[in-house]
Amino acid sequence: MSITLLWIAAWDKMRLLHSPLFRHIIATKSCRCHPKTPPNHICKQWRAESTALNQHIQDLSGSEQTLLNKLYAGLIGGQRASLAESITLVETQHPRKKELAQVLLQRVLDFRREQESRNGGKPAAFRVGLSGPPGAGKSSFIEVVGKILTGRGHKVSVLAVDPSSCTTGGSLMGDKTRMTELSRDMNAFIRPSPTSGTLGGVTRTTNEAIVLCEGAGYDVILVETVGVGQSEFAVADMVDMFVLLIPPAGGDELQGIKRGIIERADLVVVTKSDGDLVVPARRIQAEYTSAMKLLRRQSRSWNPKVVRASSHSVEGISEVWAEMRSYQQAMLASGELQGRRRAQQKVWMWTLIQENVLAHFRHHPAVREALPCLEERVTRGDISPGLASDLLLKAFLSSSS
């Protein structure tokens, strides 16, 4: 099934049925079901509707077509301004602009697919996710690595996620301030984005921003997240390699992540390994090396490693990148990297489905009518939260049938 159809599955059905723009998309894209699987009801439904209504649907307006053509041409031409504007379009909450963003994404996906076919089916870009506790030196590490890579002819894109305030909803968006040298590099692109309450510190549009960056010709995509925790697995489901950055002398505050996020780490980097912190850094490296031997291997082609580096003295940075490249080559040679990307697309499809189904549930008239009363009864202790959720679900299903 095409990427467009996968995205459509995540949207409210009734809203899409009345969307002329998506009827246009479906009418112009063939339904690509698995060759061994007969076309299912959804594919038949979309094909029938698009065929019957193809002559009566409204196409993109002239201004919208001009905007998309301008963004697409600038994007694949490597213009940073077009890339920034395209990511803004993807991040918007405006219904119509969301649809325009999906049209643009589909064109970029087709362009990227052609690139990969010319590359022997191998991805042209390397996606790396970086996470770690506050104070681990993530921004400093990214700037040093980014400058080294741009100096070697790479184009580096940094998607940095800043935490949003629970009170005001605002974000400092200070990553460009912390990466002063890299932000002025013409071969680098830094895009800070607010979490907007997203669990795990990765916005729901980060995955689509990665696609746009790859379409713009960036061959190394670095995704920096807010911090670490048991729930922060989102970034690991959108990148080729997940790197955990930990500071030396972190103490007991690191204990909570050893069985959490470290299970997903392909590489652990002990940062700030310079000066008086060299000895603590070596100790942390030894502890994590021992701990990772007890964890189950995620890949048959790669054993996670623990290395030390210093962004201040740049010692060990080249070795870290060498380990990343070794990982990329090993995963490409075994085919695991391509398989991981295919699995990630499925994971993110279901993530978007869950988000949009929950939003549809919350805004359903029957749920909105019953919710205040049930919330009050749960607060008073008259009924259990489980019973309240069952009653809301029954109200939703009965009115939807």
N, C-alpha and C positions, 0 to 999 in steps of 0.2 A: 504494500500500500504506500502511496506517495506521502511525503512529509506534510503536504497540505491536508490530506485526509486525516493523518494522525493528529494534526493540530485541531481540525474540526471536531474530532471526538471529544476534545476537552471543553468545548463550548456548549452553551445551552442550545438544545435542538430547536426549540420554537423560534428563538431569536435568529438562528441561522437560516431557517426556512424562509424568513422574510428579508433576508439580506441579499440584495441584487449583486453585490460585489462578489460574494462567495459562490453564488450560482455561476458567475462569470469564471471564477477560478476553476470550479469543478468541470465546467463545460469545456475548458481549454486544456485540462490535464486528464490523461487517461488513468483509469483505475488499475493499479498494479498489484493485484493480489498474488499470493504465492502460486506458482504454476501448478502445483499439485493439489491446490485447494480450490474447489468450485467457488465462484463469486458469491459472497454472502449477501444477506438482505440489505445491509447498509450500502454496499457498493451498487447493487441493482437500483436501489431507491435514488441514490444521487445521480446515476446515469440517466434514469428515466426522467427525473425532474429537470436536469440540465438540458436534455434533448427537447423536452416538451416546451420549456420556457425560454429556450435559447434566443428565439426571435423577439421575445417580449421583455427581456431584461435590460436594465440600464447599465451601460458600460461606465468605465472610469470617466470622470469629467476631464475636460481639457487641462485644467490647472493641476488636477491630481496626477494625470499621466505625465505632464511636464515635470512635476516635482519628483516622481519616482524615477523617471529617466535621468534627471539631473543627479539625484542621489546615487543611482546605480553606476552611472558613468564615472562620477567622481570617486566612488568607493573602489571600484576595480582599478581605477587609475592611481590609487594610493594616496588620495588627498585626505589629510587628517581632518579637515573641516567637514567633508562629506561623511566621514566615518563617525565623527562626533554627532552630527545631525541625525544620522541613521540610528545610532544607539538611543538618542533622545526620542525618536519616533517609536522605537521598540518599547521604551520604558513608559510611554504615555498611558494614561488610563482612559483617554477619550475613545469611545466605541468605534467611531469611524476611522480614526488614526490607527487604532489597533489592527483593523482590517487592512489598511494600507501597508502597515508594517509587515504583515504576513505575505502580502504580494511581493514586497521587496525581498524578504527573506527567501521566498521560493526562487526568485531569480538568482540570488546569491548562491543558494544551495545547488542550483543547476550549474552555475559557473564553477563552483568548487568541485562538483562531481566530475566535470570535464577535466579539471586540473589533475585530480587523483587518477583518472583513467590514463592520462598521459604519463603519470608517475608510476605506472605499473600497479595501480590499485592501492598504493600506499599513501597515507595522509601526508600532505605537504607541510603541515605545521605540527609543532610539538606543544602540547598543553601541559602545563605544570601548575598544580595547586600548592599553595604555601600557607601553613597555619602554625599557630603557636600561641602561648600565653602572652598577655600584655607585657611589654618590656623585653621581649625576646629579640628585638632588633630586626623585625621583618622588613620594615621599610628601608632601613640602612642596607640590609642584605640584598634586597631587590635592586636598589640603586647601583651597588657595586657590581652585581652580576650583570645587570642590564648594560652598564657602560662597557664591560668587558665584551659582551656579545655584540653590541653595535660596532665596537672597534674591530670585530672579526667579520663584519659584513652581514650580520643578522639584523632583521627588523623585529623589534621587541614591543609587544603590547602588554600593558599592565592594567588589569581590571581590579582595582582596589575597593573593597567594601568597607565603608565606615559605619560605626554603630549609630543608630538613631536614638534620640532622647525619648524615653517612655512618657515624659510629661508634655514636651512641646512638639515632638516628632521631627525636630531638626537634627542636622548632622554638621560636624565641623568641616568635613571633607578636606582634611589637612594633608593628604598623601602627596599632592603636588608640592606643598610647602616643604615636606620632609625630603622629597626627591628633587632637589633643586637642579642638580647637574643633569639628571636623566630627563627631566621635564623640558629642558632646552635642546635636547638631542633630536635632530630631525628624523632619525631612524627609530625613534621611540614614540610610543603613544601611551599616555596615562589617563585613565578614566576612573575617577572615584564615583562610587554609587552608594546611596544610603541603604541600610538594611530594611528600613520601613517596617520593623517588627518581624521580619522573616526569621524563623528559628534557624540557628546554625550560622547566621551571618552571610548567607548567599542569597542575593535577590533572585526572584523567579525568572528574571529576564537575563541573568548572567550567561546562561547557556546560549541564548540567542545572540548576545553581544560577542561571544566567542566566535560564532559563525561569521558575523560581520567583520571582525578583525582578521579572520583568515581570508575572507574575500578581498580585503584591502591589501593583502600581500604580506602580512606579518607572520613570520614562520616560527616565532616563539611567543606563546601566550602564557603570561604569568597571572594567576588568580590569587590575590591575597585576601584572606578572610579575617574576621574580627578577632577570634580567639579560639580556644579549644573547649571541648566538653563532650559528654557522652552522646549528645544529640547531633553533633556537628559532623555528619557524614555526607552532607549535600555536595560539598566541593569534590569529594572523592568520586562522586558519580557523574562528574562532567569533565574530568581531566584524564590525561594519559598517565601521569605520575603524580603521586601525592607526597609532599615533602613536609616533615614536621620540624619546626625550629624550636629549640629549647635553650634557655640561658643556663649558664653554670651557677651553682650555689642557689638553685631554686628552692631547695628544701622540700617540706612536705606538701607544698601546693601542687607539685607535679605528680603526686601519687595517684590522684584521681584519674589521670589521663592514660596511665600505663596500660590498662585493659580496655580503654575506650578508643580514643582516636589513634593510638599507636598501632592498633591492630590493622589499620588501613594504611599505615605509612609504608611507602616504598623506600624512603631514605630519611634518616634522622640526622639533623645537623645541629651540633652543639655550638652555639654562637658565642661571640665575645671571648674567644679563646686567645687572649693576649694579656701581657702584664701579669698582675697578681692573680688573674683568673685562669691562668693556664693549668695550674694544678687541680682546681675544682672542675675545670672542663674535662680533664683527663679522667677524673673519677666518675663524672656523669657519663662520659662515653663508655667506660667499662661497665657501669651499672646497666645502661640501656642495651649494650651489646649482649650481656648475659640475659636480660629480660626478654629480648626479641628471639632468643634461641628457644624459648618455651612456647612461642606462639606458632600457630599453624601457618604454613606457607600459603600465600595467596596465589603465587605464580609458580609454575614448573620451570620457568626460564630465569627467575631472578630471586636472589636471597637479599632481603632488606639489610642495609648496612648503616652504621653509625660513624659519622665523620665529624671533625672539628674544623671551625673556620673563624676568621676574624674580619669583620667589615672595616675595622679601623686600620689594621695593618695589611689587609688584603691577603693575609696568609691563609692558605687552604681553599680560597675561592675557586681557583682554577681546577683544583682537585674535585671540588663539589660538582662543577659543571662536567668534568670528565666522567664522574659517576652517573650523572644524568644522561649523558650521551650513551654510555654503556648500557644503561637500562633501556633507552629508546631503541638501540640497535638490536638488543637481545629480544625485546618484545615484538619488534617488526619482523625479525627473522623467524620467530616461532608462530607469527600470526595472531598472537594474543592481543596485541594492541588494537588491531582491527576488530577482533571479536569483542573487546571491551567497549569500544565505541558503539558497536551495534547494540550491545546490552544496555548501555547508558541511554540511548535514544528511547528505548522501551521504558526504562525507569522514569525518565523525565516526562514521557507521555502520560504515565499513570499519576505522576506528581501533579501535573497540570489538571488532569481529570479530577483528582481529589479536591484541589483548590476550587475549581469552578463548580463542581457539584455542591460543595459546602456553601459557596456563595449563593448558588441558586436556592439551596435549602433555606438559608437565612432570610432571603428576600421573598420567599413564597408567601402569598397572602394568608393561607391557612396557618402557616407557622408563625407569621408575624402577629396574627390575631390571638393565637393561643399562648405565645411565648411569655408575655408579661405576667399573666396569671400563674403559669406554671413556675416561672422563676420566683415569684413571691412565695408560693407554697413550698418550694424547695428550700428557700431561705428560712422560712419558719420551721422547717423540719416536718411538715405534714406528709410529704411524700419523698421518696428517695430520688436522687438524680437519675438513676437508671430507669425508674418508672416514668419520670418526666420525659426522658429522651425517647422512650418507647411510645408515649402518647403523642409526642411531636411527630415522630416518624409515621405513626398511623394516620395522623391528620394530613400529613404531606402526601402519603400514598393514596388515601381515599379521595382526596380532591384532585389528584393528578390522573387517576384512572378514568 
